């Protein structure tokens, strides 16, 4: 039976692994890369929180760094950078074989900088330099204050993964920042062919929020419950497909602005589908993977979703099968007062808050471990 994960590559989609830890680097992730099922890695503060707090893999390094006089935040960044560098080394053959299209590992700037553009640039420079690998991507959130940071980092030739994107306007701002950054790079006689970027659009969380709104409407007296219930589970895929349609327009040879950059070797900023695990148990567990397959895209999947898609996923081009239908679905939701711009703003705020909480929690985990190890004489 054909491997469904490998079939995605034939359809133009790369699979990235949404997880990183010492154990994964030496076990499952290494196997997935060797088997050709995974072509990249993403991380975030929540992933690091689970990795550091989930066992003893980091204890020896924490103890050594504390003895060397590092404070809690410095210890965390040393651990994270070491994992990211190891992941980049593991993926370097993929990077070389694909000519820099894949083989990346992503490291996120501190979520505490989401409203600090200049601070984000400084942090991105520091992390990019510290990892010191050509196949690292620095993750920057798609907040309004960070759009200039995305442009600046692109103009400096960094690889950027823009995260926390939920709405069409988020995408428009990010794509524009990337194009402006490349134009500045070219004007400074830099080589845009050495720059890669992905625009990470979160998927399943859109349905979680929209479905709750539809359920509330359906519970009201006199509501057209059948219509509202039929709209459940449609927003996330429609939103992502409309964003993909805009991607096709912006990064088209028919767009003179992009064509001028492409002629210099610039790479398109591929849409990356994030949060593709299914949150609602009533929905198919690979719903958000199967519904967004197509050329020049990336899907970053957690381990359970990778396993599920390998076992029973159906690989077929779907992302642009009915773009007008996707637009109609969003228009229908908008007519009910559930517009994607409001949904996106709410989800971005919630996502940034959750990542900030995870960042603070991982620092707490590091500090608690450091105290425990010191008390044990380690």
The 8 nearest C-alpha neighbors of each residue, nearest first, counted from 0:
[[1, 2, 3, 310, 309, 311, 6, 5],
 [2, 0, 3, 6, 5, 4, 309, 314],
 [1, 3, 5, 4, 6, 309, 0, 310],
 [4, 2, 6, 309, 5, 314, 1, 312],
 [5, 3, 6, 7, 2, 309, 36, 308],
 [4, 6, 7, 8, 2, 3, 36, 9],
 [7, 5, 3, 9, 8, 4, 314, 2],
 [6, 8, 10, 12, 5, 9, 4, 314],
 [9, 7, 12, 11, 10, 6, 5, 13],
 [8, 10, 6, 7, 11, 5, 12, 294],
 [11, 9, 7, 8, 293, 12, 294, 6],
 [10, 12, 294, 8, 9, 295, 293, 7],
 [11, 13, 296, 8, 7, 297, 294, 10],
 [14, 12, 297, 8, 38, 298, 15, 296],
 [15, 13, 37, 298, 38, 299, 297, 12],
 [14, 16, 39, 299, 40, 37, 38, 298],
 [15, 17, 40, 300, 299, 18, 301, 39],
 [18, 16, 301, 41, 300, 299, 40, 42],
 [17, 19, 42, 16, 46, 301, 41, 40],
 [20, 18, 23, 42, 46, 24, 21, 17],
 [21, 19, 23, 22, 50, 24, 82, 18],
 [20, 22, 24, 23, 25, 56, 82, 19],
 [21, 23, 20, 25, 24, 26, 56, 27],
 [24, 22, 26, 28, 27, 20, 25, 21],
 [25, 23, 21, 28, 22, 26, 29, 20],
 [24, 26, 23, 22, 29, 21, 27, 28],
 [27, 25, 23, 29, 24, 28, 22, 30],
 [26, 28, 23, 30, 29, 31, 25, 24],
 [29, 27, 31, 23, 30, 24, 26, 32],
 [28, 30, 32, 26, 27, 31, 24, 25],
 [29, 31, 33, 27, 28, 32, 34, 26],
 [32, 30, 28, 34, 36, 33, 37, 29],
 [31, 33, 37, 35, 29, 34, 30, 36],
 [32, 34, 30, 35, 31, 29, 36, 37],
 [35, 33, 31, 32, 36, 30, 37, 29],
 [34, 36, 32, 33, 37, 31, 5, 38],
 [35, 37, 31, 34, 4, 5, 32, 38],
 [38, 36, 32, 14, 15, 31, 35, 39],
 [37, 39, 102, 15, 14, 101, 13, 32],
 [40, 38, 15, 102, 103, 104, 37, 16],
 [41, 39, 104, 16, 15, 17, 103, 105],
 [42, 40, 105, 17, 104, 16, 18, 15],
 [41, 43, 18, 105, 106, 46, 17, 19],
 [42, 44, 46, 45, 107, 47, 106, 41],
 [45, 43, 47, 358, 46, 357, 354, 48],
 [46, 44, 48, 357, 47, 43, 354, 49],
 [45, 47, 49, 43, 48, 44, 42, 18],
 [48, 46, 50, 44, 49, 45, 51, 43],
 [47, 49, 361, 45, 46, 50, 51, 52],
 [50, 48, 52, 46, 47, 53, 51, 45],
 [49, 51, 47, 53, 20, 48, 52, 46],
 [52, 50, 48, 53, 49, 47, 57, 54],
 [51, 53, 49, 50, 54, 364, 48, 361],
 [54, 52, 50, 49, 51, 55, 48, 56],
 [53, 55, 56, 52, 51, 50, 57, 58],
 [54, 56, 58, 57, 53, 51, 52, 59],
 [57, 55, 54, 58, 21, 51, 59, 22],
 [58, 56, 60, 55, 59, 61, 51, 78],
 [57, 59, 61, 55, 60, 56, 62, 368],
 [60, 58, 62, 61, 57, 63, 56, 377],
 [59, 61, 63, 62, 58, 57, 64, 78],
 [62, 60, 58, 64, 59, 63, 65, 57],
 [61, 63, 59, 65, 60, 64, 369, 58],
 [64, 62, 60, 66, 61, 65, 59, 67],
 [65, 63, 67, 61, 66, 62, 69, 60],
 [64, 66, 68, 69, 62, 67, 63, 61],
 [65, 67, 63, 68, 64, 62, 69, 61],
 [68, 66, 64, 65, 69, 63, 62, 70],
 [67, 69, 65, 66, 70, 64, 63, 74],
 [70, 68, 65, 64, 73, 67, 74, 71],
 [69, 71, 73, 72, 74, 68, 65, 64],
 [70, 72, 74, 73, 366, 362, 75, 365],
 [73, 71, 75, 74, 70, 76, 362, 69],
 [72, 74, 76, 70, 75, 71, 69, 77],
 [75, 73, 71, 77, 72, 76, 69, 70],
 [76, 74, 72, 78, 73, 77, 79, 71],
 [75, 77, 79, 73, 78, 74, 80, 72],
 [76, 78, 74, 80, 75, 79, 81, 73],
 [79, 77, 75, 81, 76, 80, 74, 82],
 [80, 78, 76, 82, 81, 77, 75, 83],
 [79, 81, 83, 77, 82, 78, 76, 84],
 [80, 82, 84, 78, 79, 83, 77, 85],
 [83, 81, 85, 79, 80, 84, 86, 78],
 [82, 84, 86, 80, 85, 81, 87, 79],
 [83, 85, 87, 81, 86, 82, 130, 80],
 [86, 84, 88, 82, 87, 83, 81, 89],
 [87, 85, 83, 89, 84, 88, 82, 90],
 [88, 86, 84, 90, 89, 85, 104, 91],
 [87, 89, 91, 85, 86, 90, 84, 132],
 [88, 90, 86, 87, 91, 85, 29, 92],
 [91, 89, 102, 87, 93, 88, 92, 86],
 [90, 92, 94, 88, 93, 89, 87, 102],
 [93, 91, 95, 94, 90, 96, 89, 102],
 [94, 92, 102, 96, 90, 91, 95, 97],
 [93, 95, 102, 99, 91, 101, 92, 97],
 [96, 94, 92, 98, 93, 97, 99, 91],
 [95, 97, 93, 98, 94, 92, 99, 91],
 [98, 96, 100, 94, 99, 95, 93, 101],
 [99, 97, 95, 96, 100, 94, 101, 93],
 [98, 100, 94, 97, 101, 95, 102, 134],
 [99, 101, 97, 98, 94, 102, 195, 103],
 [102, 100, 94, 99, 103, 38, 97, 39],
 [101, 103, 94, 93, 39, 90, 38, 91],
 [104, 102, 134, 39, 135, 101, 40, 136],
 [103, 105, 40, 135, 41, 87, 39, 136],
 [104, 106, 136, 41, 137, 135, 42, 138],
 [107, 105, 137, 138, 42, 136, 108, 83],
 [108, 106, 138, 137, 43, 139, 109, 105],
 [107, 109, 138, 110, 139, 122, 123, 106],
 [108, 110, 111, 112, 107, 358, 113, 355],
 [111, 109, 112, 355, 113, 108, 354, 351],
 [110, 112, 109, 113, 355, 114, 115, 358],
 [113, 111, 115, 110, 114, 109, 119, 118],
 [112, 114, 110, 115, 111, 140, 142, 145],
 [115, 113, 144, 112, 116, 145, 142, 111],
 [116, 114, 112, 118, 113, 117, 119, 144],
 [115, 117, 145, 119, 144, 148, 118, 114],
 [118, 116, 120, 119, 115, 121, 148, 145],
 [119, 117, 121, 115, 116, 120, 122, 112],
 [118, 120, 122, 116, 117, 121, 112, 123],
 [121, 119, 123, 117, 148, 118, 122, 124],
 [122, 120, 118, 124, 119, 123, 125, 117],
 [121, 123, 119, 125, 124, 120, 118, 126],
 [124, 122, 120, 126, 125, 121, 127, 119],
 [125, 123, 121, 127, 122, 126, 128, 120],
 [124, 126, 122, 128, 123, 127, 129, 121],
 [125, 127, 129, 123, 128, 124, 130, 122],
 [128, 126, 124, 130, 129, 125, 123, 131],
 [127, 129, 131, 125, 126, 130, 124, 132],
 [130, 128, 126, 131, 127, 125, 80, 124],
 [131, 129, 127, 84, 128, 132, 80, 126],
 [132, 130, 128, 129, 127, 133, 84, 135],
 [131, 133, 134, 130, 135, 87, 84, 127],
 [134, 132, 135, 131, 158, 87, 103, 136],
 [133, 135, 103, 132, 87, 102, 136, 104],
 [136, 134, 104, 103, 132, 133, 105, 87],
 [137, 135, 105, 158, 159, 160, 104, 138],
 [136, 138, 159, 106, 105, 107, 160, 123],
 [137, 139, 107, 160, 161, 106, 159, 108],
 [138, 140, 161, 162, 108, 160, 107, 137],
 [141, 139, 162, 163, 161, 142, 113, 145],
 [140, 142, 163, 162, 164, 161, 145, 146],
 [141, 143, 145, 144, 140, 146, 113, 114],
 [142, 144, 145, 146, 141, 114, 147, 172],
 [145, 143, 116, 114, 142, 146, 115, 147],
 [146, 144, 116, 148, 142, 143, 147, 149],
 [145, 147, 149, 148, 143, 144, 176, 141],
 [148, 146, 150, 149, 145, 151, 116, 144],
 [149, 147, 145, 151, 116, 146, 150, 120],
 [150, 148, 146, 152, 147, 151, 153, 176],
 [149, 151, 180, 176, 147, 153, 148, 177],
 [152, 150, 148, 154, 153, 149, 147, 180],
 [151, 153, 155, 149, 154, 157, 150, 148],
 [152, 154, 180, 156, 150, 155, 157, 151],
 [155, 153, 180, 184, 151, 152, 156, 183],
 [156, 154, 152, 153, 157, 151, 184, 180],
 [157, 155, 153, 154, 194, 152, 158, 184],
 [158, 156, 153, 152, 155, 159, 194, 127],
 [157, 159, 136, 195, 194, 196, 137, 156],
 [158, 160, 196, 137, 136, 138, 161, 157],
 [161, 159, 138, 197, 196, 137, 136, 198],
 [160, 162, 139, 198, 138, 140, 199, 141],
 [161, 163, 140, 199, 164, 141, 139, 160],
 [162, 164, 140, 141, 347, 165, 201, 350],
 [165, 163, 200, 162, 169, 141, 201, 199],
 [164, 166, 343, 201, 200, 163, 169, 347],
 [165, 167, 343, 169, 168, 340, 339, 164],
 [168, 166, 170, 169, 242, 171, 165, 340],
 [169, 167, 171, 170, 166, 172, 340, 165],
 [170, 168, 166, 167, 172, 171, 164, 173],
 [169, 171, 167, 173, 168, 172, 174, 166],
 [170, 172, 168, 174, 173, 169, 175, 167],
 [173, 171, 175, 169, 170, 174, 176, 168],
 [172, 174, 176, 170, 175, 171, 177, 169],
 [175, 173, 177, 171, 176, 172, 170, 178],
 [174, 176, 178, 172, 173, 177, 179, 171],
 [177, 175, 150, 173, 179, 174, 178, 180],
 [176, 178, 180, 174, 175, 179, 150, 173],
 [177, 179, 181, 175, 180, 176, 182, 174],
 [180, 178, 182, 176, 181, 177, 175, 150],
 [179, 181, 154, 150, 153, 177, 183, 178],
 [182, 180, 184, 178, 183, 179, 154, 185],
 [181, 183, 179, 185, 184, 180, 186, 178],
 [182, 184, 186, 180, 181, 185, 154, 187],
 [185, 183, 154, 181, 189, 187, 182, 186],
 [184, 186, 188, 189, 182, 187, 183, 181],
 [185, 187, 183, 188, 184, 182, 189, 181],
 [186, 188, 184, 185, 189, 183, 182, 154],
 [189, 187, 185, 186, 184, 190, 183, 191],
 [190, 188, 184, 185, 187, 191, 186, 156],
 [189, 191, 192, 193, 185, 188, 184, 263],
 [192, 190, 265, 193, 194, 264, 181, 189],
 [193, 191, 264, 265, 190, 194, 266, 263],
 [192, 194, 191, 190, 195, 156, 99, 265],
 [195, 193, 191, 158, 192, 156, 157, 196],
 [196, 194, 158, 266, 193, 159, 268, 197],
 [197, 195, 159, 268, 160, 158, 269, 194],
 [196, 198, 269, 160, 268, 270, 271, 199],
 [199, 197, 270, 161, 271, 160, 269, 200],
 [200, 198, 271, 162, 161, 272, 273, 270],
 [199, 201, 164, 272, 273, 165, 271, 198],
 [202, 200, 273, 274, 165, 164, 272, 199],
 [201, 203, 235, 274, 204, 205, 275, 273],
 [204, 202, 205, 206, 274, 275, 235, 277],
 [203, 205, 207, 206, 202, 208, 201, 274],
 [206, 204, 235, 203, 207, 208, 202, 209],
 [207, 205, 209, 235, 208, 204, 210, 203],
 [206, 208, 204, 205, 210, 209, 211, 203],
 [207, 209, 211, 206, 205, 210, 204, 212],
 [210, 208, 206, 212, 211, 207, 205, 213],
 [209, 211, 213, 231, 212, 207, 206, 208],
 [210, 212, 214, 208, 209, 213, 215, 207],
 [213, 211, 209, 215, 210, 214, 216, 208],
 [212, 214, 210, 216, 215, 211, 227, 217],
 [215, 213, 217, 211, 216, 212, 210, 218],
 [214, 216, 212, 218, 213, 217, 211, 219],
 [215, 217, 213, 214, 218, 219, 212, 222],
 [216, 218, 224, 214, 222, 215, 219, 213],
 [217, 219, 215, 216, 214, 220, 222, 224],
 [218, 220, 216, 217, 222, 221, 215, 224],
 [221, 219, 222, 218, 217, 216, 223, 224],
 [220, 222, 219, 223, 224, 217, 218, 216],
 [223, 221, 224, 217, 220, 219, 216, 218],
 [224, 222, 226, 225, 227, 221, 217, 228],
 [223, 225, 217, 227, 222, 226, 228, 218],
 [224, 226, 228, 227, 223, 229, 217, 222],
 [227, 225, 229, 224, 228, 223, 230, 217],
 [226, 228, 224, 230, 229, 225, 213, 217],
 [227, 229, 225, 231, 230, 226, 224, 213],
 [228, 230, 226, 227, 231, 225, 232, 224],
 [231, 229, 227, 228, 233, 232, 226, 234],
 [232, 230, 228, 210, 229, 233, 227, 213],
 [231, 233, 206, 234, 230, 210, 235, 282],
 [234, 232, 231, 230, 235, 236, 237, 206],
 [235, 233, 237, 236, 206, 238, 232, 205],
 [236, 234, 205, 206, 238, 202, 237, 233],
 [235, 237, 239, 238, 234, 240, 233, 290],
 [238, 236, 325, 240, 234, 235, 239, 241],
 [237, 239, 235, 241, 236, 240, 234, 242],
 [240, 238, 242, 236, 241, 237, 243, 235],
 [239, 241, 243, 237, 242, 238, 318, 236],
 [242, 240, 244, 238, 243, 239, 237, 325],
 [241, 243, 239, 245, 240, 244, 167, 246],
 [244, 242, 246, 240, 241, 245, 239, 247],
 [243, 245, 241, 247, 242, 246, 240, 248],
 [244, 246, 248, 242, 243, 247, 249, 241],
 [247, 245, 243, 249, 244, 248, 250, 242],
 [246, 248, 244, 245, 250, 249, 251, 243],
 [249, 247, 245, 251, 246, 250, 244, 254],
 [248, 250, 246, 251, 247, 245, 254, 257],
 [251, 249, 247, 248, 257, 246, 267, 252],
 [250, 252, 253, 254, 248, 249, 247, 257],
 [251, 253, 258, 254, 257, 250, 255, 261],
 [252, 254, 251, 255, 258, 248, 257, 250],
 [253, 255, 252, 251, 257, 256, 258, 249],
 [256, 254, 258, 257, 253, 259, 252, 251],
 [255, 257, 258, 259, 254, 260, 178, 249],
 [256, 258, 260, 259, 254, 255, 250, 261],
 [257, 259, 255, 261, 252, 260, 256, 262],
 [260, 258, 262, 257, 256, 261, 255, 263],
 [261, 259, 263, 257, 262, 258, 265, 264],
 [260, 262, 265, 258, 264, 263, 259, 257],
 [261, 263, 259, 260, 264, 258, 265, 257],
 [264, 262, 260, 261, 265, 259, 191, 192],
 [263, 265, 192, 261, 262, 191, 266, 260],
 [266, 264, 261, 191, 192, 260, 263, 267],
 [267, 265, 192, 195, 268, 264, 261, 194],
 [268, 266, 269, 250, 265, 196, 195, 261],
 [267, 269, 196, 197, 266, 198, 270, 195],
 [268, 270, 197, 296, 295, 267, 198, 271],
 [271, 269, 198, 296, 197, 199, 297, 272],
 [272, 270, 297, 199, 298, 198, 296, 197],
 [271, 273, 298, 200, 199, 201, 297, 299],
 [274, 272, 201, 275, 299, 200, 199, 202],
 [273, 275, 201, 202, 276, 203, 272, 204],
 [276, 274, 287, 273, 203, 202, 288, 277],
 [275, 277, 274, 304, 278, 203, 284, 300],
 [276, 278, 284, 279, 275, 203, 285, 286],
 [277, 279, 280, 276, 203, 207, 204, 282],
 [278, 280, 281, 282, 277, 207, 284, 283],
 [281, 279, 282, 278, 277, 283, 284, 276],
 [282, 280, 279, 283, 284, 278, 277, 232],
 [283, 281, 280, 279, 284, 286, 277, 232],
 [282, 284, 286, 285, 281, 277, 280, 279],
 [283, 285, 277, 286, 282, 276, 307, 304],
 [284, 286, 288, 283, 287, 289, 308, 312],
 [287, 285, 283, 289, 288, 284, 290, 282],
 [288, 286, 275, 290, 285, 289, 291, 277],
 [287, 289, 285, 290, 286, 291, 275, 292],
 [290, 288, 286, 287, 291, 285, 292, 313],
 [289, 291, 287, 288, 317, 286, 292, 318],
 [292, 290, 318, 288, 317, 289, 287, 293],
 [293, 291, 316, 318, 317, 290, 289, 12],
 [292, 294, 316, 318, 11, 10, 12, 296],
 [295, 293, 11, 296, 12, 10, 292, 316],
 [296, 294, 11, 269, 12, 293, 297, 270],
 [295, 297, 12, 270, 269, 294, 271, 293],
 [296, 298, 271, 13, 12, 14, 272, 270],
 [299, 297, 272, 14, 271, 15, 300, 13],
 [298, 300, 15, 17, 16, 273, 14, 272],
 [301, 299, 17, 16, 304, 305, 298, 275],
 [300, 302, 17, 304, 303, 16, 18, 305],
 [301, 303, 305, 304, 306, 300, 16, 17],
 [304, 302, 306, 305, 301, 307, 300, 276],
 [305, 303, 307, 306, 301, 302, 300, 276],
 [304, 306, 302, 308, 303, 307, 300, 309],
 [307, 305, 303, 309, 304, 308, 310, 302],
 [308, 306, 304, 310, 309, 305, 303, 311],
 [307, 309, 312, 305, 310, 311, 306, 304],
 [308, 310, 306, 3, 307, 4, 311, 312],
 [311, 309, 307, 308, 306, 312, 3, 2],
 [310, 312, 308, 309, 307, 313, 3, 285],
 [313, 311, 308, 309, 3, 310, 314, 285],
 [312, 314, 315, 289, 311, 3, 308, 285],
 [315, 313, 3, 7, 6, 312, 289, 316],
 [316, 314, 317, 313, 292, 289, 10, 7],
 [317, 315, 293, 292, 318, 10, 314, 320],
 [316, 318, 320, 292, 290, 319, 291, 315],
 [317, 319, 291, 292, 293, 240, 320, 290],
 [320, 318, 321, 322, 317, 240, 244, 293],
 [319, 321, 317, 318, 322, 316, 324, 240],
 [322, 320, 324, 319, 323, 325, 318, 317],
 [321, 323, 325, 324, 319, 326, 320, 241],
 [324, 322, 326, 325, 321, 327, 241, 328],
 [325, 323, 327, 321, 322, 326, 328, 237],
 [324, 326, 237, 322, 328, 323, 327, 241],
 [325, 327, 323, 329, 324, 328, 330, 322],
 [328, 326, 330, 324, 325, 329, 331, 323],
 [327, 329, 325, 331, 326, 330, 324, 332],
 [330, 328, 332, 326, 331, 327, 333, 325],
 [329, 331, 333, 327, 332, 328, 334, 326],
 [332, 330, 334, 328, 329, 333, 327, 335],
 [333, 331, 329, 335, 337, 334, 330, 338],
 [332, 334, 338, 337, 330, 336, 335, 331],
 [335, 333, 331, 332, 336, 330, 337, 338],
 [334, 336, 332, 333, 337, 331, 338, 330],
 [335, 337, 333, 334, 338, 332, 331, 341],
 [336, 338, 333, 332, 335, 339, 209, 342],
 [339, 337, 333, 340, 341, 336, 332, 342],
 [338, 340, 342, 341, 166, 343, 337, 333],
 [341, 339, 343, 342, 338, 166, 344, 168],
 [340, 342, 344, 343, 339, 338, 345, 337],
 [341, 343, 339, 345, 340, 344, 346, 338],
 [344, 342, 165, 166, 340, 346, 341, 345],
 [343, 345, 341, 347, 346, 342, 340, 348],
 [346, 344, 348, 342, 343, 347, 349, 341],
 [347, 345, 349, 343, 348, 344, 350, 342],
 [346, 348, 350, 344, 349, 345, 163, 343],
 [347, 349, 345, 351, 346, 350, 352, 344],
 [350, 348, 346, 352, 347, 351, 353, 345],
 [351, 349, 347, 353, 352, 348, 346, 354],
 [350, 352, 354, 348, 353, 349, 355, 347],
 [351, 353, 355, 349, 350, 354, 356, 348],
 [354, 352, 356, 350, 351, 355, 349, 357],
 [353, 355, 357, 351, 356, 352, 44, 358],
 [356, 354, 358, 352, 110, 357, 353, 351],
 [355, 357, 353, 359, 354, 358, 360, 352],
 [358, 356, 360, 354, 45, 355, 359, 44],
 [359, 357, 355, 44, 361, 360, 356, 354],
 [358, 360, 362, 356, 357, 361, 355, 363],
 [361, 359, 357, 363, 362, 358, 356, 364],
 [360, 362, 48, 364, 363, 358, 359, 357],
 [363, 361, 365, 359, 360, 364, 366, 71],
 [362, 364, 360, 366, 361, 365, 367, 359],
 [365, 363, 361, 367, 362, 366, 52, 368],
 [366, 364, 362, 368, 363, 367, 369, 361],
 [365, 367, 369, 363, 368, 364, 71, 362],
 [368, 366, 364, 370, 369, 365, 363, 371],
 [369, 367, 371, 365, 370, 366, 372, 364],
 [368, 370, 366, 372, 367, 371, 365, 373],
 [371, 369, 373, 367, 368, 372, 374, 366],
 [372, 370, 368, 374, 373, 369, 367, 375],
 [371, 373, 375, 377, 369, 374, 370, 368],
 [374, 372, 376, 370, 375, 377, 371, 369],
 [373, 375, 371, 376, 372, 370, 377, 369],
 [376, 374, 372, 373, 377, 371, 370, 369],
 [375, 377, 373, 374, 372, 371, 62, 370],
 [376, 372, 373, 375, 62, 374, 59, 63]]
